[in-house]
């Protein structure tokens, strides 16, 4: 039997009547608590705060919250993913709900890839906060990206503006390369900074234009590998977005990553038969010389697809994988400019660009930037016999009419120093002027003395002037201390020590200078030895491309035809051995230990000093500024070589017709003068005068 418990006992529970009274009393007190003006709005805000955020994909977020700034977009206003329908699947793969961990995008230029990355950054700041790392090719480009892309992204989108404090506020956590927001941080850095790549763990990683990254970040390894190592602690929750316009087949990072993915293509339906296909440049047709007639032929029905069909085709398009990925967590997309929306790059414009691409360099740019495909270098060595037979009627030791200034390349060997002197003109056209072999290795003072004397020599020009060396590039690969010692004595205004490195770097084939000499405390001396790093593969490929250029016929020359830009002129006195050494290597594709392909220059014969000297002379011309000169500089150099005796910058010559170099003459032409740029004057008015 149960024991009766008194209502006053501590163990007795409340009756149902008491409970109802208490709830009623609490309701009255609650009503009294919110019996003021604005209580309903406060109550609604509290309930809204408990409501979870909607499950948005990146494209849905961009359509709701993203606004494009006139500073950074040709079409300012609210962002519309439907303007570039092919980007929807790419950016949605960056959403946390998507299973892919790595998204690779190999694409043409100006198809919306960077804006897709910006949408992802905005999505992370607003909707899925966490540590994020954005990597540009260099720190300088990272700063520009922050000012021109990220700052407008935040300023024009209210949902982001309220989460990232303005840079002018105290302790805002908003600097050029760092943006703090609730529960997250965005760090922007350059691929050339190993410190920036190691700065923080990152859940989200945006690698932009990876083919423009340097081969190594501060000599600490591949910048892509260093950056991806930052995401390991986040495991399956991490996201990596890698995008770039491709460069050279065999060394392109984005091509390698795309080929390891499922290689998705954007299939669009034919408006005539409905057949789905991905667009190929070979199917774009137009009448010769009339790009305005450009149209696309369907691969199924041969129906003509016109420019105005693109809008409906893009909306109905879909991405389809075309290969089995080596990593199931990696998906890849490829897109050419053939898909550009109406109003952007038209098929007619693409046709005009192809017709205008008459050189290998122009076609490489077209294939990379328009088709989004890699360029295959033809690394086979040109036929030395053909080069020997096409030698021209000018003497060794003289500068032909088109040569405007001289550079030299020196290759230091164990028992000699070989030097090639090249003249340069407009369009990187070049003439071999001289090749000198100095007996004695770096341990012989007489060899260095003879090399020093070479810096003071002059060579006669076809117009009667005398040209000296504007710049000499000397290799430091053999006995670098001896080279630095001589360079310090000779002076760095005319001498540039160089070091060749493997790999292609077309954006900046020469990097530097880096300062070699340091004090006892470790500080680098700016007045000490300095070193320029040269991507020799780039200049070797350029030299071979120039050597393959065709020579105009005698009839064409008589009619006024010009040699193509970059043509390499060889004198009649060039010997067989010299010509053979100029083409002593070839570019081959080799496999690395990891199974990837890469391009490598390999010797065809034992001696290749002439090719090395050509590369160093070309690097010296790059350092002198030949790739960056304005029209005024070229006109000044032309005026120097055509000036008559007694005019400014010249002096009378005793024997201008002499073909022998002379160390007693002062150079009268080929002098590189610093351009004078007008500086604006700033006038300050004291406040007490206003």
C-alpha positions as CSV (number, residue, x, y, z in Angstrom):
1,X,0.0,0.0,0.0
2,X,1.2,3.5,-0.7
3,X,1.8,5.9,2.1
4,X,-0.3,9.0,2.2
5,X,1.8,12.1,1.9
6,X,0.8,15.5,3.3
7,X,0.4,18.4,0.8
8,X,2.9,20.3,3.0
9,X,5.5,17.7,2.7
10,X,8.6,18.7,0.7
11,X,8.3,15.5,-1.3
12,X,4.8,16.2,-2.4
13,X,4.4,17.5,-6.0
14,X,2.2,20.5,-7.0
15,X,-1.3,19.8,-7.9
16,X,-2.7,20.4,-11.4
17,X,-4.6,23.5,-10.1
18,X,-1.4,25.0,-8.8
19,X,0.4,24.4,-12.1
20,X,-2.3,26.1,-14.1
21,X,-2.3,29.1,-11.8
22,X,1.5,29.4,-12.1
23,X,1.4,29.3,-15.9
24,X,-1.3,31.9,-15.9
25,X,0.7,34.1,-13.6
26,X,3.8,33.7,-15.7
27,X,1.8,34.6,-18.9
28,X,0.5,37.8,-17.2
29,X,4.0,38.8,-16.1
30,X,5.3,38.1,-19.7
31,X,2.6,40.3,-21.1
32,X,3.4,43.0,-18.6
33,X,7.1,42.7,-19.5
34,X,6.5,43.4,-23.2
35,X,3.8,46.0,-22.7
36,X,5.7,48.8,-24.5
37,X,6.0,50.3,-27.9
38,X,8.1,48.3,-30.3
39,X,7.8,45.0,-28.3
40,X,6.4,43.2,-31.3
41,X,9.3,44.2,-33.5
42,X,11.8,43.1,-30.8
43,X,10.0,39.8,-30.4
44,X,10.1,39.2,-34.2
45,X,13.8,40.0,-34.4
46,X,14.5,37.5,-31.6
47,X,12.5,34.8,-33.5
48,X,14.3,35.7,-36.7
49,X,17.7,35.3,-35.0
50,X,16.8,31.7,-34.1
51,X,15.9,30.9,-37.7
52,X,18.8,29.0,-39.4
53,X,20.4,30.5,-42.5
54,X,19.0,29.1,-45.8
55,X,21.0,26.4,-47.5
56,X,22.4,28.4,-50.4
57,X,24.8,27.4,-53.1
58,X,27.4,29.9,-54.2
59,X,25.5,30.9,-57.4
60,X,22.3,31.5,-55.4
61,X,24.2,33.6,-52.9
62,X,25.8,35.7,-55.7
63,X,22.4,36.3,-57.3
64,X,20.9,37.5,-54.0
65,X,23.8,39.5,-52.5
66,X,26.5,40.3,-55.0
67,X,26.7,43.7,-56.7
68,X,29.3,44.6,-59.3
69,X,31.2,47.8,-59.1
70,X,31.9,50.1,-62.0
71,X,35.5,50.1,-60.9
72,X,35.9,46.4,-61.6
73,X,33.3,45.4,-64.1
74,X,32.1,46.4,-67.6
75,X,28.5,45.5,-66.6
76,X,28.0,47.0,-63.1
77,X,24.9,46.3,-61.0
78,X,23.4,43.2,-59.5
79,X,25.3,40.0,-60.4
80,X,23.4,37.6,-62.6
81,X,24.7,34.0,-63.0
82,X,22.5,33.6,-66.0
83,X,24.8,36.0,-67.9
84,X,27.4,33.2,-67.8
85,X,25.4,30.0,-67.3
86,X,28.4,27.8,-67.7
87,X,29.8,29.2,-64.4
88,X,26.9,28.0,-62.3
89,X,28.0,24.4,-61.9
90,X,31.6,25.5,-61.3
91,X,30.9,27.8,-58.4
92,X,28.3,25.5,-56.9
93,X,30.9,22.8,-56.7
94,X,32.6,25.2,-54.2
95,X,29.6,25.1,-51.8
96,X,30.2,23.1,-48.6
97,X,27.4,20.7,-49.5
98,X,29.1,19.6,-52.7
99,X,31.3,16.5,-52.3
100,X,34.2,17.7,-54.4
101,X,37.3,18.9,-52.5
102,X,39.4,20.2,-55.4
103,X,37.9,22.1,-58.4
104,X,40.2,22.7,-61.4
105,X,39.2,25.2,-64.1
106,X,41.4,25.4,-67.3
107,X,40.0,28.2,-69.3
108,X,40.4,31.0,-71.8
109,X,41.0,34.6,-70.8
110,X,38.1,36.8,-69.7
111,X,35.3,34.2,-69.3
112,X,34.4,35.1,-65.8
113,X,36.7,32.8,-63.7
114,X,38.0,35.5,-61.4
115,X,34.5,36.8,-60.7
116,X,33.6,33.2,-59.8
117,X,36.4,33.2,-57.3
118,X,35.2,36.5,-55.9
119,X,31.7,35.1,-55.5
120,X,33.2,32.3,-53.5
121,X,35.1,34.7,-51.3
122,X,31.9,36.7,-50.7
123,X,30.0,33.5,-49.9
124,X,32.6,32.4,-47.4
125,X,32.6,35.8,-45.6
126,X,28.8,36.0,-45.4
127,X,27.5,32.4,-45.4
128,X,30.2,29.9,-44.5
129,X,33.0,31.7,-42.5
130,X,36.4,30.1,-42.0
131,X,40.1,30.8,-42.7
132,X,40.7,31.4,-46.4
133,X,43.9,31.9,-48.4
134,X,43.9,33.5,-51.8
135,X,47.1,33.2,-53.9
136,X,48.1,35.4,-56.8
137,X,51.3,34.9,-58.9
138,X,53.2,37.6,-57.1
139,X,52.8,39.7,-53.9
140,X,52.5,42.8,-56.1
141,X,49.6,41.3,-58.1
142,X,48.1,40.2,-54.8
143,X,48.0,43.8,-53.6
144,X,46.5,44.9,-56.9
145,X,43.9,42.1,-56.7
146,X,43.0,43.2,-53.2
147,X,42.5,46.9,-54.2
148,X,40.8,46.3,-57.6
149,X,38.7,43.2,-56.9
150,X,38.2,42.5,-53.2
151,X,37.7,46.1,-52.0
152,X,34.9,46.8,-54.6
153,X,33.4,43.4,-53.8
154,X,33.1,44.3,-50.1
155,X,32.1,48.0,-50.7
156,X,29.3,47.3,-53.2
157,X,27.7,44.3,-51.4
158,X,25.8,45.4,-48.2
159,X,25.9,41.9,-46.7
160,X,29.7,41.9,-46.8
161,X,30.2,45.6,-45.9
162,X,28.6,45.0,-42.5
163,X,30.9,42.1,-41.8
164,X,34.3,43.6,-42.8
165,X,35.1,46.8,-41.1
166,X,36.6,49.6,-43.2
167,X,40.3,49.9,-43.3
168,X,40.3,53.3,-41.8
169,X,38.8,52.3,-38.5
170,X,41.1,51.6,-35.6
171,X,42.0,47.9,-35.0
172,X,39.7,46.9,-37.9
173,X,41.7,43.9,-39.0
174,X,41.3,45.1,-42.6
175,X,44.5,45.7,-44.4
176,X,45.5,45.3,-48.1
177,X,46.5,41.6,-47.7
178,X,44.3,40.6,-44.7
179,X,40.5,40.9,-44.2
180,X,39.0,39.8,-40.9
181,X,35.3,39.0,-40.5
182,X,33.3,37.2,-37.9
183,X,34.6,33.6,-37.4
184,X,37.0,33.9,-40.3
185,X,40.0,35.5,-42.0
186,X,40.9,36.1,-45.6
187,X,44.6,36.3,-46.4
188,X,45.8,37.4,-49.8
189,X,49.4,36.6,-50.8
190,X,51.8,35.9,-53.7
191,X,53.1,32.6,-54.9
192,X,56.6,34.0,-54.8
193,X,56.4,34.4,-51.0
194,X,57.0,31.2,-49.1
195,X,56.3,33.1,-45.8
196,X,52.9,34.1,-47.1
197,X,52.1,30.5,-48.1
198,X,53.0,29.2,-44.7
199,X,51.3,31.9,-42.8
200,X,48.1,30.1,-41.6
201,X,46.0,26.9,-41.9
202,X,43.3,27.4,-44.5
203,X,39.9,25.6,-44.9
204,X,39.4,27.4,-48.3
205,X,42.1,27.9,-50.9
206,X,41.8,30.0,-54.0
207,X,44.7,29.5,-56.5
208,X,44.4,32.1,-59.3
209,X,46.4,31.9,-62.5
210,X,48.6,29.0,-61.4
211,X,50.5,28.8,-64.7
212,X,52.0,32.2,-63.9
213,X,53.4,31.0,-60.5
214,X,57.2,30.8,-60.2
215,X,58.7,27.3,-60.2
216,X,59.6,27.7,-56.6
217,X,58.6,30.0,-53.8
218,X,61.8,31.5,-52.4
219,X,63.5,28.2,-53.3
220,X,61.3,26.3,-50.8
221,X,59.4,24.2,-53.3
222,X,56.4,24.3,-55.6
223,X,54.0,27.1,-54.4
224,X,50.9,25.0,-55.2
225,X,52.1,22.2,-53.0
226,X,53.0,24.6,-50.2
227,X,49.6,26.2,-50.4
228,X,47.7,23.0,-50.5
229,X,49.6,21.7,-47.5
230,X,47.8,24.5,-45.5
231,X,44.4,22.7,-46.0
232,X,45.4,19.3,-44.6
233,X,44.2,19.9,-41.1
234,X,40.6,20.5,-42.4
235,X,40.6,17.1,-44.2
236,X,37.3,16.5,-46.0
237,X,35.9,19.9,-45.1
238,X,38.5,21.8,-47.2
239,X,37.9,23.3,-50.6
240,X,40.5,24.2,-53.2
241,X,39.7,26.2,-56.3
242,X,42.5,26.2,-58.9
243,X,42.1,28.3,-62.1
244,X,44.4,29.5,-64.9
245,X,44.9,30.2,-68.5
246,X,47.3,27.4,-69.7
247,X,50.7,28.0,-71.2
248,X,53.1,25.4,-72.6
249,X,52.3,21.7,-73.0
250,X,54.2,19.5,-70.7
251,X,54.9,22.2,-68.0
252,X,51.5,23.7,-67.6
253,X,50.3,23.2,-64.0
254,X,46.6,23.7,-64.9
255,X,46.8,21.2,-67.7
256,X,48.4,18.6,-65.5
257,X,45.7,19.0,-62.9
258,X,42.9,19.0,-65.5
259,X,44.2,15.8,-67.0
260,X,44.1,14.2,-63.6
261,X,40.4,15.2,-63.1
262,X,37.3,13.9,-64.8
263,X,37.8,16.5,-67.6
264,X,34.4,18.0,-67.9
265,X,33.3,19.8,-71.1
266,X,30.3,22.1,-71.6
267,X,27.8,20.4,-74.0
268,X,25.3,22.7,-75.7
269,X,22.4,21.7,-77.9
270,X,22.2,22.4,-81.6
271,X,19.2,24.7,-82.3
272,X,18.5,22.8,-85.5
273,X,18.7,19.1,-84.5
274,X,19.1,19.2,-80.7
275,X,22.4,17.2,-80.7
276,X,24.6,18.1,-77.7
277,X,28.3,18.8,-78.4
278,X,31.2,20.8,-76.9
279,X,32.5,23.6,-79.1
280,X,35.7,23.1,-81.1
281,X,37.6,25.8,-82.9
282,X,37.9,23.5,-86.0
283,X,34.1,23.7,-86.5
284,X,34.1,27.5,-86.6
285,X,34.0,28.5,-90.3
286,X,34.1,31.7,-92.2
287,X,34.9,32.9,-95.8
288,X,38.5,33.6,-96.3
289,X,39.2,37.2,-95.4
290,X,35.7,37.8,-94.2
291,X,35.5,36.9,-90.4
292,X,32.1,38.7,-90.3
293,X,30.7,35.5,-91.9
294,X,31.8,33.4,-89.0
295,X,29.4,30.6,-88.0
296,X,29.7,27.2,-86.2
297,X,28.9,23.9,-88.0
298,X,27.0,21.3,-86.0
299,X,28.9,18.1,-85.9
300,X,25.7,16.0,-86.4
301,X,23.7,17.9,-89.0
302,X,26.2,20.4,-90.4
303,X,23.7,23.1,-89.6
304,X,25.0,26.7,-89.3
305,X,24.9,28.0,-85.7
306,X,24.9,31.8,-85.7
307,X,26.1,34.2,-82.9
308,X,22.5,35.0,-81.8
309,X,22.0,31.3,-81.1
310,X,24.6,31.3,-78.3
311,X,22.3,32.7,-75.6
312,X,19.7,29.9,-75.8
313,X,22.5,27.3,-76.2
314,X,24.3,28.4,-73.1
315,X,21.2,28.4,-71.0
316,X,20.4,24.8,-72.1
317,X,24.1,23.6,-71.8
318,X,25.4,21.1,-69.2
319,X,28.7,19.9,-68.0
320,X,29.6,16.3,-68.7
321,X,32.7,14.4,-67.6
322,X,34.8,12.9,-70.4
323,X,37.4,10.8,-68.4
324,X,37.9,8.8,-65.3
325,X,39.6,10.9,-62.6
326,X,42.7,9.7,-60.8
327,X,41.4,11.4,-57.6
328,X,37.6,11.0,-57.1
329,X,37.6,14.2,-55.0
330,X,38.9,16.3,-57.9
331,X,36.7,17.6,-60.7
332,X,37.9,19.6,-63.7
333,X,36.3,22.0,-66.1
334,X,37.6,23.3,-69.5
335,X,36.1,26.3,-71.3
336,X,37.2,28.2,-74.4
337,X,36.2,31.7,-75.5
338,X,33.9,30.2,-78.1
339,X,31.4,30.1,-75.2
340,X,31.7,33.8,-74.5
341,X,28.2,35.3,-74.1
342,X,26.7,37.6,-76.7
343,X,28.2,41.1,-76.2
344,X,31.6,39.8,-75.1
345,X,34.1,38.1,-77.5
346,X,32.2,37.2,-80.6
347,X,32.9,34.5,-83.2
348,X,33.7,37.2,-85.7
349,X,36.3,38.7,-83.4
350,X,37.8,35.3,-82.8
351,X,38.1,34.8,-86.6
352,X,39.8,38.2,-87.0
353,X,42.3,37.3,-84.2
354,X,43.2,34.0,-85.9
355,X,43.7,35.7,-89.2
356,X,46.0,38.3,-87.6
357,X,48.0,35.6,-85.8
358,X,50.7,35.1,-88.4
359,X,53.6,34.3,-86.1
360,X,54.2,31.5,-83.7
361,X,54.1,33.9,-80.8
362,X,50.8,35.3,-81.9
363,X,49.3,31.8,-82.4
364,X,50.6,30.7,-79.0
365,X,48.8,33.7,-77.4
366,X,45.7,32.8,-79.4
367,X,45.7,29.2,-78.4
368,X,46.4,30.0,-74.7
369,X,44.1,33.0,-74.3
370,X,41.2,32.3,-76.7
371,X,41.0,28.5,-76.9
372,X,42.3,27.8,-73.4
373,X,44.7,25.2,-74.6
374,X,48.4,24.6,-74.1
375,X,50.9,25.5,-76.8
376,X,53.1,22.7,-78.0
377,X,56.7,23.8,-78.4
378,X,58.5,22.5,-81.4
379,X,61.8,21.9,-79.8
380,X,63.5,20.1,-82.7
381,X,66.8,21.8,-83.5
382,X,66.8,23.8,-86.8
383,X,68.8,22.4,-89.6
384,X,72.4,23.8,-89.1
385,X,73.1,23.3,-92.9
386,X,70.2,25.5,-93.8
387,X,71.4,28.2,-91.4
388,X,74.9,27.9,-92.8
389,X,73.7,28.3,-96.3
390,X,71.6,31.4,-95.6
391,X,74.5,33.5,-94.2
392,X,74.6,37.1,-95.4
393,X,77.1,39.4,-97.0
394,X,78.3,41.4,-94.0
395,X,81.7,40.9,-92.3
396,X,82.4,39.6,-88.9
397,X,83.2,42.5,-86.6
398,X,80.8,44.9,-88.3
399,X,77.3,46.1,-87.3
400,X,74.8,46.1,-90.2
401,X,72.4,49.0,-90.8
402,X,69.5,47.6,-88.7
403,X,71.6,47.1,-85.5
404,X,71.1,49.8,-83.0
405,X,72.9,48.6,-79.9
406,X,75.2,45.8,-78.7
407,X,75.1,43.2,-75.9
408,X,77.4,40.3,-75.3
409,X,77.1,36.9,-73.5
410,X,80.1,35.3,-71.8
411,X,80.4,31.6,-71.0
412,X,83.2,30.8,-68.5
413,X,84.8,27.4,-69.1
414,X,87.7,25.6,-67.3
415,X,90.3,26.7,-69.9
416,X,88.7,29.6,-71.7
417,X,86.0,32.3,-71.8
418,X,83.9,32.5,-74.9
419,X,82.0,35.7,-75.7
420,X,79.4,36.4,-78.4
421,X,78.6,39.9,-79.4
422,X,75.1,40.5,-80.8
423,X,73.5,43.6,-82.3
424,X,69.8,44.2,-81.7
425,X,67.2,46.1,-83.6
426,X,63.5,46.7,-83.6
427,X,61.3,43.6,-83.0
428,X,64.2,41.7,-81.4
429,X,65.8,41.3,-84.8
430,X,69.5,40.4,-84.2
431,X,72.8,40.2,-86.0
432,X,75.9,38.2,-84.9
433,X,78.7,40.8,-84.8
434,X,81.6,38.8,-83.3
435,X,82.6,35.7,-81.4
436,X,85.7,35.8,-79.3
437,X,87.5,33.0,-77.4
438,X,89.8,34.2,-74.6
439,X,92.4,31.6,-73.7
440,X,92.9,30.8,-70.0
441,X,90.4,29.9,-67.3
442,X,89.1,31.9,-64.4
443,X,92.4,31.3,-62.5
444,X,94.3,33.4,-65.0
445,X,94.4,37.1,-64.4
446,X,95.2,37.7,-68.1
447,X,91.9,36.2,-69.2
448,X,90.0,38.6,-66.9
449,X,92.1,41.5,-68.2
450,X,91.3,40.7,-71.8
451,X,87.6,40.4,-70.9
452,X,87.8,43.9,-69.2
453,X,89.4,45.3,-72.4
454,X,86.5,43.9,-74.4
455,X,84.2,46.2,-72.4
456,X,86.0,49.2,-73.9
457,X,86.1,48.0,-77.5
458,X,83.9,49.5,-80.3
459,X,82.7,48.0,-83.5
460,X,82.0,50.0,-86.7
461,X,78.4,50.5,-87.9
462,X,77.3,50.5,-91.5
463,X,76.4,54.2,-91.2
464,X,79.9,55.1,-90.0
465,X,79.4,55.3,-86.2
466,X,81.1,53.1,-83.7
467,X,79.2,51.0,-81.1
468,X,80.3,49.7,-77.8
469,X,78.8,47.1,-75.5
470,X,75.7,48.4,-73.7
471,X,75.6,45.3,-71.4
472,X,77.5,42.0,-71.0
473,X,75.8,39.0,-69.3
474,X,78.3,36.6,-67.8
475,X,77.5,33.1,-66.5
476,X,78.2,32.4,-62.8
477,X,77.7,28.6,-63.1
478,X,81.4,27.9,-63.1
479,X,83.7,29.6,-60.5
480,X,81.0,32.1,-59.3
481,X,83.4,33.8,-56.8
482,X,85.8,34.6,-59.5
483,X,83.0,36.0,-61.7
484,X,81.7,38.1,-58.8
485,X,85.2,39.5,-58.1
486,X,85.7,40.5,-61.7
487,X,82.2,42.0,-61.9
488,X,82.8,44.1,-58.8
489,X,86.0,45.5,-60.5
490,X,84.3,46.1,-63.9
491,X,81.2,47.7,-62.5
492,X,77.6,46.6,-62.7
493,X,76.5,49.4,-65.0
494,X,77.9,47.4,-67.9
495,X,78.2,43.9,-66.5
496,X,75.3,41.6,-65.4
497,X,76.3,38.3,-63.7
498,X,73.6,35.8,-64.5
499,X,72.5,32.3,-63.3
500,X,70.5,30.0,-65.5
501,X,67.6,28.0,-64.0
502,X,65.5,25.3,-65.4
503,X,61.9,25.8,-66.4
504,X,59.9,28.3,-68.5
505,X,58.9,31.7,-67.2
506,X,57.4,33.7,-70.0
507,X,56.0,36.4,-67.8
508,X,59.4,37.3,-66.4
509,X,62.2,35.3,-68.0
510,X,64.8,37.4,-66.0
511,X,64.3,38.0,-62.3
512,X,66.5,40.2,-60.1
513,X,68.8,41.5,-59.3
514,X,69.4,39.7,-56.0
515,X,72.3,41.1,-53.9
516,X,75.0,38.6,-53.1
517,X,77.4,40.4,-50.8
518,X,76.5,40.7,-47.1
519,X,78.1,42.3,-44.1
520,X,79.2,40.4,-41.0
521,X,75.8,41.0,-39.4
522,X,74.0,39.5,-42.4
523,X,72.8,42.7,-44.1
524,X,72.9,42.6,-47.9
525,X,75.1,45.3,-49.6
526,X,73.3,47.1,-52.4
527,X,76.6,48.3,-53.8
528,X,78.1,44.8,-53.7
529,X,77.8,41.9,-56.2
530,X,74.3,41.3,-57.7
531,X,72.9,38.4,-59.6
532,X,70.2,38.0,-62.3
533,X,68.3,34.7,-62.5
534,X,67.5,33.7,-66.1
535,X,64.9,31.1,-67.3
536,X,67.2,29.8,-70.1
537,X,64.5,27.5,-71.5
538,X,62.4,30.5,-72.4
539,X,65.2,32.2,-74.3
540,X,66.3,29.0,-76.0
541,X,62.8,28.4,-77.3
542,X,62.6,32.0,-78.5
543,X,66.0,31.6,-80.3
544,X,64.9,28.5,-82.1
545,X,61.6,30.1,-83.0
546,X,63.5,33.0,-84.5
547,X,65.9,30.7,-86.4
548,X,63.0,29.0,-88.1
549,X,61.6,32.3,-89.5
550,X,61.6,32.3,-93.3
551,X,63.8,34.7,-95.3
552,X,62.3,36.8,-98.0
553,X,63.4,36.0,-101.5
554,X,65.7,38.3,-103.5
555,X,62.7,39.5,-105.6
556,X,60.7,40.2,-102.5
557,X,63.6,42.2,-100.9
558,X,64.0,44.1,-104.2
559,X,60.3,45.0,-104.0
560,X,60.7,46.4,-100.4
561,X,59.8,43.4,-98.3
562,X,61.2,43.4,-94.8
563,X,62.7,40.6,-92.7
564,X,60.2,39.2,-90.1
565,X,60.5,40.5,-86.6
566,X,63.0,38.4,-84.6
567,X,65.0,37.2,-87.6
568,X,68.5,36.1,-86.8
569,X,71.2,37.4,-89.3
570,X,74.5,35.5,-89.5
571,X,77.6,36.9,-91.2
572,X,79.4,35.2,-94.0
573,X,82.3,34.6,-91.8
574,X,80.4,32.4,-89.3
575,X,82.1,29.0,-89.3
576,X,80.5,25.5,-89.5
577,X,81.4,24.7,-85.9
578,X,79.9,27.9,-84.6
579,X,76.6,27.3,-86.5
580,X,76.4,23.7,-85.1
581,X,76.9,24.9,-81.6
582,X,74.0,27.4,-82.0
583,X,71.6,24.5,-82.5
584,X,73.3,22.0,-80.2
585,X,70.3,21.2,-78.1
586,X,66.7,20.1,-78.5
587,X,63.6,20.2,-76.3
588,X,62.3,16.8,-75.3
589,X,59.4,15.6,-73.0
590,X,60.5,13.5,-70.1
591,X,58.6,11.9,-67.2
592,X,59.2,12.8,-63.6
593,X,59.3,10.3,-60.8
594,X,55.7,11.1,-60.0
595,X,54.7,10.2,-63.6
596,X,54.1,13.8,-64.7
597,X,55.5,15.1,-68.0
598,X,57.8,18.0,-68.3
599,X,59.9,19.7,-71.0
600,X,63.7,19.6,-70.8
601,X,66.5,20.9,-73.0
602,X,69.1,18.2,-73.8
603,X,72.3,18.3,-75.7
604,X,72.6,16.9,-79.2
605,X,76.4,17.3,-79.2
606,X,79.0,17.9,-76.6
607,X,79.8,21.6,-77.2
608,X,77.0,24.2,-76.9
609,X,78.8,27.4,-75.8
610,X,77.5,29.4,-78.7
611,X,73.9,28.8,-77.7
612,X,74.7,29.6,-74.1
613,X,76.4,32.8,-75.1
614,X,73.4,33.8,-77.3
615,X,71.0,33.2,-74.3
616,X,73.2,35.4,-72.0
617,X,73.4,38.1,-74.6
618,X,69.6,38.0,-75.0
619,X,69.2,38.2,-71.2
620,X,71.5,41.2,-71.2
621,X,69.3,42.9,-73.8
622,X,66.3,42.1,-71.6
623,X,68.0,43.6,-68.6
624,X,68.9,46.7,-70.7
625,X,65.1,47.1,-71.3
626,X,64.7,46.1,-75.0
627,X,61.3,44.4,-74.2
628,X,60.0,47.5,-72.5
629,X,61.3,50.4,-74.4
630,X,59.0,53.2,-75.7
631,X,59.0,54.5,-79.3
632,X,61.1,57.5,-78.1
633,X,64.0,55.2,-77.1
634,X,64.0,53.4,-80.5
635,X,64.0,56.7,-82.3
636,X,66.9,58.0,-80.2
637,X,69.0,54.9,-81.0
638,X,68.2,55.3,-84.7
639,X,69.1,58.9,-84.6
640,X,72.5,58.0,-83.0
641,X,73.5,55.6,-85.8
642,X,72.4,57.9,-88.6
643,X,73.8,61.1,-87.1
644,X,76.4,62.9,-89.2
645,X,79.9,64.0,-88.0
646,X,79.7,67.0,-85.7
647,X,76.1,66.4,-84.6
648,X,75.1,65.9,-81.0
649,X,76.3,62.7,-79.6
650,X,79.0,62.0,-82.3
651,X,82.5,63.0,-83.0
652,X,84.7,62.8,-86.2
653,X,86.0,59.3,-87.0
654,X,89.4,58.6,-88.4
655,X,88.4,55.5,-90.3
656,X,84.8,54.6,-90.0
657,X,85.1,52.0,-92.8
658,X,87.4,49.8,-90.8
659,X,85.9,46.4,-90.0
660,X,88.2,45.8,-87.1
661,X,87.1,46.5,-83.5
662,X,89.1,49.3,-81.9
663,X,89.7,49.9,-78.3
664,X,90.9,53.5,-78.8
665,X,87.6,54.8,-80.1
666,X,84.8,56.2,-77.9
667,X,81.3,54.8,-78.8
668,X,79.4,57.4,-80.7
669,X,76.1,55.4,-81.0
670,X,74.2,52.6,-79.3
671,X,74.2,54.6,-76.1
672,X,71.3,53.8,-73.8
673,X,69.9,56.9,-72.2
674,X,67.4,57.0,-69.4
675,X,64.1,58.3,-70.6
676,X,63.0,61.6,-69.1
677,X,59.5,61.5,-67.8
678,X,57.7,64.7,-67.0
679,X,56.9,65.1,-63.4
680,X,53.8,67.0,-62.3
681,X,54.3,69.9,-59.9
682,X,52.3,69.9,-56.7
683,X,51.4,73.3,-55.4
684,X,50.5,73.6,-51.7
685,X,48.6,76.7,-50.5
686,X,49.0,77.5,-46.8
687,X,45.7,77.4,-44.9
688,X,46.2,81.0,-43.6
689,X,46.1,82.2,-47.2
690,X,42.7,80.7,-47.9
